[in-house]
Amino acid sequence: MASPFSWPVLVPCALRAPAPVNLGVRLNTAMGALIALSAAFFVGMLACIKTKRELFSWLVSSAVVPAFVLSAEFLLPYQGGGASMWPLALIVGGVVGSTCGAIGVWLASWLNNRESPHQ
């Protein structure tokens, strides 16, 4: 009698499940971080151009990188071994993303003030 652990021998190749397929494009860590920081910059800049409210624009842009980190941690499939460093990435990425958003808001408010000087 065959052992239950020898299923590859007992099941023909045509009936076996196919190999898992990679769903979507996987970004490496540096490219994902660059995309998230650029998104924080442009979200802050565009929100400030659209609303002309600096604090609101900065708060919206500050949420971009933490949302990216949390979505990468909890929505995408697990990628590797070792300790999970997402809390550290959330803190450091949040600070750096807020800084990038603040630079985008500053640039947009500077452009707004340059286009229409105060009388």
N, CA, C and O of each residue as an XYZ file, in Angstrom:
476
protein
N       0.835     -1.178      0.000
C       0.000      0.000      0.000
C       0.883      1.245      0.000
O       1.884      1.306      0.714
N       0.516      2.201     -0.780
C       1.320      3.415     -0.923
C       1.111      4.331      0.277
O       0.038      4.353      0.881
N       2.134      5.069      0.603
C       2.066      6.017      1.712
C       1.269      7.250      1.281
O       1.347      7.649      0.119
N       0.503      7.862      2.192
C      -0.235      9.078      1.815
C       0.679     10.257      1.499
O       0.236     11.250      0.922
N       1.944     10.151      1.872
C       2.873     11.249      1.624
C       3.525     11.177      0.247
O       4.326     12.041     -0.110
N       3.188     10.160     -0.514
C       3.770     10.037     -1.847
C       2.761     10.414     -2.922
O       2.707      9.778     -3.975
N       1.967     11.437     -2.665
C       0.941     11.846     -3.625
C       1.494     12.265     -4.983
O       0.808     12.066     -5.986
N       2.713     12.843     -5.075
C       3.188     13.167     -6.425
C       3.383     11.939     -7.301
O       3.293     12.019     -8.526
N       3.649     10.805     -6.667
C       3.829      9.585     -7.441
C       2.475      9.031     -7.877
O       2.341      8.499     -8.979
N       1.476      9.158     -7.008
C       0.173      8.572     -7.287
C      -0.689      9.401     -8.233
O      -1.512      8.843     -8.959
N      -0.518     10.713     -8.241
C      -1.368     11.593     -9.034
C      -0.663     11.915    -10.349
O       0.472     12.391    -10.341
N      -1.318     11.661    -11.466
C      -0.682     11.991    -12.747
C      -0.457     13.501    -12.894
O      -1.145     14.303    -12.261
N       0.482     13.865    -13.709
C       0.838     15.282    -13.899
C      -0.340     16.105    -14.391
O      -0.466     17.270    -14.014
N      -1.193     15.547    -15.206
C      -2.311     16.311    -15.766
C      -3.329     16.694    -14.702
O      -4.076     17.653    -14.895
N      -3.383     15.978    -13.589
C      -4.374     16.253    -12.547
C      -3.832     17.116    -11.410
O      -4.595     17.570    -10.557
N      -2.556     17.338    -11.395
C      -1.974     18.160    -10.326
C      -2.315     19.625    -10.527
O      -2.540     20.078    -11.649
N      -2.350     20.360     -9.418
C      -2.611     21.796     -9.485
C      -1.441     22.495    -10.158
O      -0.289     22.106     -9.967
N      -1.732     23.525    -10.943
C      -0.628     24.247    -11.588
C       0.197     25.013    -10.549
O      -0.249     25.253     -9.427
N       1.376     25.376    -10.947
C       2.247     26.156    -10.072
C       1.619     27.514     -9.819
O       0.954     28.056    -10.701
N       1.817     28.078     -8.630
C       1.219     29.390     -8.361
C       1.749     30.450     -9.323
O       2.932     30.474     -9.663
N       0.863     31.303     -9.740
C       1.202     32.359    -10.686
C       1.366     33.661     -9.906
O       0.570     33.960     -9.015
N       2.377     34.416    -10.233
C       2.599     35.699     -9.573
C       1.515     36.665    -10.026
O       1.379     36.935    -11.219
N       0.748     37.186     -9.082
C      -0.329     38.111     -9.409
C       0.205     39.531     -9.426
O       0.571     40.070     -8.382
N       0.252     40.128    -10.579
C       0.695     41.509    -10.675
C       2.201     41.638    -10.722
O       2.933     40.647    -10.715
N       2.643     42.870    -10.769
C       4.063     43.181    -10.835
C       4.568     43.429     -9.424
O       3.973     44.206     -8.677
N       5.643     42.784     -9.062
C       6.230     42.971     -7.745
C       7.300     44.062     -7.824
O       8.174     44.031     -8.690
N       7.217     45.011     -6.918
C       8.192     46.091     -6.883
C       9.260     45.758     -5.857
O       8.963     45.210     -4.795
N      10.494     46.089     -6.175
C      11.486     45.922     -5.133
C      11.340     47.060     -4.118
O      10.624     48.032     -4.364
N      12.008     46.933     -3.003
C      11.793     47.856     -1.892
C      12.170     49.288     -2.241
O      11.445     50.218     -1.886
N      13.275     49.481     -2.919
C      13.725     50.834     -3.235
C      12.775     51.516     -4.225
O      12.489     52.705     -4.087
N      12.293     50.779     -5.211
C      11.385     51.380     -6.180
C      10.045     51.722     -5.524
O       9.466     52.771     -5.808
N       9.558     50.851     -4.659
C       8.311     51.123     -3.950
C       8.424     52.334     -3.042
O       7.501     53.145     -2.957
N       9.560     52.456     -2.363
C       9.773     53.617     -1.493
C       9.845     54.902     -2.311
O       9.294     55.925     -1.906
N      10.516     54.859     -3.451
C      10.611     56.035     -4.302
C       9.242     56.438     -4.845
O       8.930     57.626     -4.923
N       8.431     55.460     -5.218
C       7.081     55.757     -5.703
C       6.235     56.363     -4.595
O       5.501     57.324     -4.828
N       6.332     55.803     -3.383
C       5.529     56.312     -2.263
C       5.949     57.736     -1.880
O       5.092     58.579     -1.614
N       7.246     58.010     -1.850
C       7.714     59.358     -1.488
C       7.362     60.370     -2.580
O       6.998     61.508     -2.282
N       7.471     59.953     -3.839
C       7.072     60.853     -4.931
C       5.578     61.115     -4.895
O       5.132     62.231     -5.162
N       4.802     60.089     -4.565
C       3.357     60.272     -4.460
C       3.011     61.233     -3.333
O       2.110     62.059     -3.480
N       3.720     61.135     -2.200
C       3.474     62.066     -1.091
C       3.785     63.503     -1.511
O       3.040     64.424     -1.176
N       4.876     63.694     -2.238
C       5.241     65.026     -2.715
C       4.170     65.590     -3.637
O       3.710     66.716     -3.452
N       3.773     64.792     -4.641
C       2.821     65.294     -5.629
C       1.408     65.427     -5.071
O       0.669     66.323     -5.479
N       1.024     64.557     -4.153
C      -0.297     64.701     -3.521
C      -0.351     65.995     -2.721
O      -1.336     66.730     -2.795
N       0.704     66.280     -1.955
C       0.749     67.531     -1.199
C       0.736     68.748     -2.104
O       0.037     69.725     -1.835
N       1.512     68.687     -3.177
C       1.586     69.826     -4.082
C       0.255     70.047     -4.809
O      -0.226     71.177     -4.893
N      -0.327     68.988     -5.323
C      -1.583     69.138     -6.059
C      -2.749     69.509     -5.145
O      -3.633     70.268     -5.543
N      -2.754     68.979     -3.928
C      -3.820     69.346     -2.989
C      -3.708     70.812     -2.598
O      -4.726     71.484     -2.430
N      -2.493     71.316     -2.451
C      -2.317     72.729     -2.102
C      -2.676     73.631     -3.279
O      -3.251     74.701     -3.083
N      -2.347     73.216     -4.483
C      -2.722     74.011     -5.651
C      -4.243     74.048     -5.792
O      -4.817     75.092     -6.100
N      -4.890     72.909     -5.565
C      -6.339     72.814     -5.744
C      -7.108     73.524     -4.629
O      -8.056     74.257     -4.912
N      -6.716     73.318     -3.355
C      -7.507     73.847     -2.239
C      -6.945     75.126     -1.637
O      -7.679     75.873     -0.989
N      -5.668     75.390     -1.836
C      -4.971     76.538     -1.244
C      -4.993     76.492      0.296
O      -4.878     77.525      0.955
N      -5.138     75.309      0.845
C      -5.110     75.124      2.304
C      -3.884     74.292      2.644
O      -3.854     73.090      2.381
N      -2.870     74.928      3.228
C      -1.594     74.266      3.446
C      -1.673     73.142      4.470
O      -1.136     72.059      4.238
N      -2.337     73.381      5.604
C      -2.388     72.367      6.652
C      -3.143     71.132      6.185
O      -2.689     70.009      6.408
N      -4.281     71.323      5.543
C      -5.052     70.197      5.010
C      -4.230     69.426      3.977
O      -4.229     68.195      3.981
N      -3.544     70.127      3.108
C      -2.739     69.474      2.071
C      -1.603     68.676      2.676
O      -1.292     67.581      2.209
N      -0.979     69.219      3.717
C       0.109     68.498      4.371
C      -0.415     67.252      5.085
O       0.232     66.206      5.045
N      -1.560     67.347      5.729
C      -2.125     66.183      6.418
C      -2.501     65.080      5.426
O      -2.285     63.899      5.694
N      -3.056     65.466      4.296
C      -3.402     64.468      3.278
C      -2.140     63.803      2.733
O      -2.106     62.585      2.558
N      -1.111     64.592      2.468
C       0.125     64.011      1.933
C       0.861     63.180      2.970
O       1.617     62.276      2.613
N       0.652     63.471      4.250
C       1.306     62.693      5.297
C       0.726     61.293      5.425
O       1.364     60.420      6.012
N      -0.450     61.061      4.898
C      -1.078     59.744      4.987
C      -0.688     58.823      3.841
O      -1.043     57.645      3.862
N       0.028     59.320      2.848
C       0.326     58.513      1.661
C       1.309     57.390      1.981
O       1.031     56.233      1.667
N       2.433     57.696      2.588
C       3.448     56.673      2.843
C       2.970     55.654      3.889
O       3.169     54.457      3.678
N       2.350     56.068      5.005
C       1.824     55.036      5.910
C       0.780     54.138      5.248
O       0.730     52.942      5.536
N      -0.046     54.686      4.377
C      -1.023     53.852      3.659
C      -0.314     52.863      2.737
O      -0.747     51.719      2.596
N       0.772     53.306      2.111
C       1.543     52.424      1.241
C       2.183     51.296      2.051
O       2.148     50.137      1.636
N       2.771     51.631      3.212
C       3.420     50.620      4.052
C       2.394     49.613      4.568
O       2.634     48.406      4.535
N       1.258     50.105      5.040
C       0.246     49.197      5.575
C      -0.377     48.330      4.487
O      -0.682     47.161      4.728
N      -0.568     48.885      3.299
C      -1.117     48.063      2.219
C      -0.098     47.015      1.768
O      -0.475     45.890      1.438
N       1.181     47.373      1.751
C       2.206     46.399      1.388
C       2.314     45.297      2.438
O       2.625     44.155      2.102
N       2.064     45.621      3.687
C       2.179     44.630      4.757
C       0.957     43.723      4.843
O       1.099     42.512      5.012
N      -0.230     44.289      4.729
C      -1.432     43.510      5.011
C      -2.220     43.067      3.783
O      -3.027     42.143      3.890
N      -2.020     43.685      2.627
C      -2.790     43.310      1.448
C      -2.006     42.466      0.454
O      -2.586     41.631     -0.240
N      -0.696     42.674      0.377
C       0.120     41.898     -0.558
C       0.570     40.602      0.106
O       0.671     40.549      1.331
N       0.843     39.556     -0.672
C       1.298     38.292     -0.090
C       2.655     38.446      0.597
O       3.453     39.313      0.243
N       2.896     37.591      1.581
C       4.151     37.631      2.335
C       5.319     37.329      1.407
O       5.222     36.450      0.550
N       6.430     38.057      1.575
C       7.519     37.949      0.614
C       8.783     37.295      1.133
O       9.605     36.869      0.321
N       8.984     37.191      2.402
C      10.251     36.627      2.798
C      10.333     36.331      4.271
O       9.413     36.609      5.041
N      11.455     35.759      4.645
C      11.668     35.361      6.024
C      12.239     36.483      6.860
O      12.397     37.615      6.403
N      12.541     36.143      8.081
C      13.124     37.120      8.989
C      12.072     37.876      9.762
O      10.872     37.633      9.635
N      12.551     38.787     10.557
C      11.658     39.579     11.396
C      10.891     40.584     10.542
O      11.411     41.108      9.557
N       9.672     40.838     10.929
C       8.868     41.826     10.227
C       9.260     43.218     10.719
O       9.200     43.503     11.915
N       9.652     44.061      9.804
C      10.134     45.396     10.161
C       9.144     46.481      9.788
O       9.525     47.647      9.687
N       7.879     46.130      9.579
C       6.917     47.127      9.143
C       6.659     48.205     10.182
O       6.384     49.334      9.773
N       6.722     47.961     11.512
C       6.525     49.094     12.439
C       7.618     50.159     12.293
O       7.344     51.357     12.359
N       8.847     49.708     12.096
C       9.942     50.660     11.891
C       9.770     51.401     10.563
O       9.998     52.608     10.482
N       9.367     50.667      9.530
C       9.126     51.310      8.229
C       7.965     52.302      8.319
O       7.970     53.331      7.644
N       6.977     51.992      9.148
C       5.843     52.896      9.310
C       6.268     54.202      9.972
O       5.829     55.278      9.566
N       7.119     54.108     10.987
C       7.569     55.311     11.700
C       8.517     56.138     10.831
O       8.296     57.331     10.619
N       9.561     55.503     10.337
C      10.559     56.239      9.542
C       9.946     56.713      8.222
O      10.154     57.857      7.816
N       9.194     55.842      7.555
C       8.565     56.236      6.298
C       7.528     57.325      6.494
O       7.368     58.195      5.639
N       6.817     57.281      7.627
C       5.847     58.342      7.905
C       6.505     59.695      8.074
O       5.997     60.705      7.586
N       7.649     59.720      8.774
C       8.364     60.987      8.973
C       8.924     61.499      7.646
O       8.784     62.677      7.319
N       9.552     60.612      6.890
C      10.136     61.033      5.608
C       9.031     61.405      4.614
O       9.181     62.367      3.860
N       7.921     60.654      4.603
C       6.804     60.990      3.726
C       6.162     62.316      4.083
O       5.764     63.075      3.199
N       6.058     62.602      5.388
C       5.527     63.902      5.812
C       6.446     65.033      5.382
O       5.984     66.109      5.003
N       7.744     64.787      5.443
C       8.698     65.797      5.003
C       8.583     66.038      3.499
O       8.603     67.185      3.052
N       8.464     64.969      2.720
C       8.291     65.134      1.269
C       6.984     65.857      0.953
O       6.937     66.705      0.062
N       5.934     65.521      1.679
C       4.662     66.214      1.484
C       4.757     67.680      1.849
O       4.184     68.531      1.169
N       5.490     67.988      2.937
C       5.663     69.380      3.337
C       6.439     70.165      2.284
O       6.143     71.333      2.032
N       7.422     69.528      1.674
C       8.178     70.203      0.607
C       7.268     70.469     -0.592
O       7.332     71.539     -1.197
N       6.419     69.492     -0.935
C       5.463     69.702     -2.037
C       4.473     70.808     -1.734
O       4.155     71.609     -2.612
N       3.974     70.866     -0.487
C       3.044     71.928     -0.094
C       3.746     73.281     -0.124
O       3.177     74.269     -0.586
N       4.981     73.324      0.369
C       5.733     74.582      0.358
C       5.945     75.065     -1.075
O       5.784     76.251     -1.364
N       6.305     74.146     -1.969
C       6.529     74.535     -3.365
C       5.243     75.058     -4.000
O       5.268     76.056     -4.720
N       4.125     74.390     -3.739
C       2.857     74.837     -4.313
C       2.421     76.180     -3.734
O       1.925     77.033     -4.470
N       2.598     76.381     -2.434
C       2.216     77.677     -1.859
C       3.145     78.781     -2.344
O       2.705     79.917     -2.519
N       4.403     78.478     -2.561
C       5.329     79.460     -3.115
C       4.916     79.825     -4.539
O       4.944     80.997     -4.917
N       4.534     78.822     -5.328
C       4.085     79.102     -6.697
C       2.769     79.880     -6.683
O       2.578     80.764     -7.518
N       1.857     79.572     -5.754
C       0.614     80.309     -5.654
C       0.859     81.776     -5.274
O       0.234     82.678     -5.832
N       1.758     82.003     -4.337
C       2.058     83.376     -3.919
C       2.808     84.149     -4.996
O       2.659     85.366     -5.105
N       3.607     83.456     -5.785
C       4.336     84.120     -6.851
C       3.419     84.534     -7.977
O       3.610     85.585     -8.589
N       2.405     83.697     -8.257
C       1.478     84.009     -9.347
C       0.534     85.152     -8.975
O       0.216     85.987     -9.820
N       0.088     85.197     -7.733
C      -0.844     86.238     -7.314
C      -0.334     86.902     -6.031
O      -0.703     86.496     -4.929
N       0.516     87.924     -6.179
C       1.064     88.568     -4.981
C      -0.048     89.288     -4.193
O      -1.039     89.760     -4.750
N       0.169     89.345     -2.890
C      -0.803     90.008     -2.005
C      -0.723     91.512     -2.208
O       0.363     92.076     -2.341
N      -1.867     92.144     -2.231
C      -1.925     93.594     -2.450
C      -1.855     94.327     -1.141
O      -1.890     95.557     -1.120
